């Protein structure tokens, strides 16, 4: 009766790492319990998740080096396996909500989210590439475009490109406050997408800044975003809260790979009770103000709820 917050499956978005091929389920050592999945294995996983009550998913592509170049042309190529997998999931599960990843780094030979020239990230020159990538994903069936690149002006550019291509109903979930964090390591292992030189501090946010997040949120709102995301979640609960209190759009948070890995490691060593600590972690993000949470814990949380219901 007096509980102030609740955490349901409707609040969770489950990430998947996908790759080309068949019968591929390659474990990710730094993300215990997770794997890179080929199309057939992904469809099995989505089916299991839908049976548990999960409905929202985000897909990240693990692209082989032979398909990477400086301008990320494979990201919108007709034979891109990522686009094929999107189409397959939407055909099999039309009721599922699919979110994409829009950034150059999975497809870039430089490993950066933007176009690199002479060691510099070229913000404005990156935008047309992101536009083509976004339209290709919308054509494949993505419901929510997820620009994770942090280039200035990309929300407006993507919104214009989608509208002009006839995808005015395709939503945009902006990574408006994506910090230059140490907690992304396992994710980069999963996709082999670490920068080949330098780092991402020139376009991702300084962990010391909070008011900047609000400025970025307001700019992305004006440019046409439908959701605003904070990434990572745990070290930035205050940022989630300030956006929730001041922004008009729904707030999402990314419970990132490093946050997942450290809890898994502690539980495997017997230092924490996993079935108690994991829901508490997710509830802290929800309590801070997140309307939606991207989390690798989503399936296990759904299974935990199912077991608890069975016990009753």
C-alpha positions, 0 to 999 in steps of 0.5 A: 500500500505504501511502497513508493516504487515498483519494478516490473518487466515492463520497465526492462529492456534486454540487450543482445549481442548478435553476430553473423552465421548459424548455430553460434552461441559464443560465451563472453568471458567478462559477462558470465552467462551471456553470449554472442548469438547468431540469428537462429540462437537469438530467435530462441532467446527472444522466444524464451524472453517473450514467454517470461513476459519481456517485450523490449530488446536492444541489439548490438552487432559484433562485426568482423574486421573485414567489414570495417572501414573508416566510414562505416559503410557496412552499417547501411549495406544491403547485406549487413547481417545486423539488418537481416537479423532485425527483419527476422526478429520483427517477422517472427515477433511483431509484438516485440519492441526492438531498439537499435544501436547507432554509432560508427564504432561497431563498423569503424576500422578506427573503433570510434563513434565518429569519423576520424581524420588526423586523430580528430573526431569530425562531428559534422562529417559524422552526421550523414553517416548516422543518418544513413545508418538510422534509415537503414535500421528503420527500414529493417523494422527497428521501433526505437533508434538508439544513437549512442555516438554523442555527436552534437546535433545528431538527434535533429539530423536523424529525426529529419532523415527518418521523417523524410524517408517516411519513418515519422513513427520511428522513435529515438532514444537519445544517449543524452548523458553518456559518460566516459566511463571505466564500466564499459570494458566487458561490452567492448570485449563482447563487440571487439569495438575498443578504439584503435587509438586515443579514447572517447573523452572528447565526445563522451561526458566528463564523470565530474559533470552533472549540469552538463547532462541537463543541458544535453537533455534539453538540447536533445529534447528540442531536436526531437528525441522521444526518450533520454538515456543516462549511461552508466546507471549506478555511478550516475543515479544523481544524474538520472534523478536530476533529469527526471525532475527537470526533463519532460521526456521519459528517462531511461538508464543503461545498467552497463556491462561493468555493473553487471560483471562486478555483481556477477563476480561478487556473487560467484565468489560468495560475497553477495547474495545474487537473488537479493542484490540484483533486484536491489540494484535494479530498484535503485535505478528505478527509484532514482527516476528511470522509466526504463532500464537497459539491463543484462539482468532482465531475463534473470529478473523475469525468471526470479519473478516467475519462481517467486510466483510459483512458490506462492 
